[in-house]
């Protein structure tokens, strides 16, 4: 008898997932992995060219929507579109973010406000709007924070503060949804260095970023977007159904090093 060759269902089979900042870096890696594991992925980003290219690459499971994550109106329009087209939202990956260096003495109020608006306000609005689509059927919210939220970074003052706000918000959202029995989980991811276009631009001239990855040396701090995407997939899947309100570090052990 010939065995039937049935493909096993993916880890997020038939889920509807929204990834903000989904055109590049961690967002792109997450969108690719979620789509590969069976999800329909809504890629949201201000970069239309890269976003449309990724949606075309992924094919039928993916759709691109131009979206400014810091816009409250933009979030409301996006959620309405998802509600009309799919009827629900199962996974939200709040990934959109920017990076601006600066110490407490160097950081301008404008830079502070810009970082808070893009990195923290967007996550607040996204969580609030997503709950409306998720609270009947349940879902998973994954907020991208940073190791900088947990450890002091004197050279990225405002960035660290914005990511700290994301971590605190995540805990509050998790508690809120659990108390109201919404079956919505909310967790934060805390990478250390991730080799993306955004971070590569901050390396000194002549220094090869590839030499800074854990592939070259396990004592290095840089990982790859795919390493973070693997944790996104876990938190998006039902495998993590009892994981709620956690701060998951993806830092190659940097936080536990005492020297």
SULGI-V628982 format. One record per backbone hydrogen bond with DSSP energy under -1.0 kcal/mol. NH is the residue of the N-H (numbers start at 1). CO is the residue of the C=O. If there is no record, write none. Layout:
NH|CO / NH|CO
This chain:
6|4 / 12|37 / 13|10 / 14|38 / 15|12 / 17|40 / 18|91 / 19|42 / 20|93 / 21|44 / 22|44 / 28|24 / 29|25 / 30|26 / 31|27 / 32|28 / 33|29 / 34|30 / 35|31 / 36|32 / 37|33 / 38|35 / 39|34 / 40|15 / 41|61 / 42|17 / 43|63 / 44|19 / 45|65 / 48|46 / 51|47 / 52|48 / 53|49 / 54|50 / 55|51 / 56|52 / 57|53 / 58|54 / 59|55 / 62|59 / 63|41 / 65|43 / 67|45 / 71|68 / 75|71 / 76|72 / 77|73 / 78|74 / 79|75 / 80|76 / 81|77 / 82|78 / 83|79 / 84|80 / 85|81 / 86|82 / 87|82 / 90|16 / 91|16 / 92|140 / 93|18 / 94|142 / 95|93 / 102|155 / 107|103 / 112|108 / 113|109 / 114|110 / 115|111 / 116|112 / 117|113 / 118|114 / 119|115 / 120|116 / 121|116 / 124|120 / 125|121 / 126|122 / 127|123 / 128|124 / 129|125 / 130|126 / 131|127 / 134|130 / 135|131 / 138|134 / 139|183 / 140|90 / 141|185 / 142|92 / 143|187 / 144|94 / 145|189 / 147|191 / 149|146 / 150|147 / 151|147 / 157|102 / 160|156 / 161|157 / 162|158 / 163|159 / 164|160 / 165|161 / 166|162 / 167|163 / 168|164 / 169|165 / 170|166 / 171|167 / 172|168 / 173|169 / 174|170 / 175|171 / 176|172 / 177|173 / 178|174 / 179|175 / 180|176 / 181|178 / 182|177 / 185|139 / 187|141 / 188|246 / 189|143 / 190|248 / 192|250 / 195|223 / 196|194 / 200|196 / 201|197 / 202|199 / 203|200 / 207|204 / 211|208 / 212|209 / 213|210 / 214|222 / 217|213 / 220|217 / 222|212 / 223|193 / 227|224 / 228|224 / 229|225 / 230|226 / 232|228 / 233|229 / 234|230 / 235|231 / 236|232 / 237|233 / 240|237 / 241|238 / 243|240 / 245|186 / 248|188 / 250|190 / 254|251 / 257|254
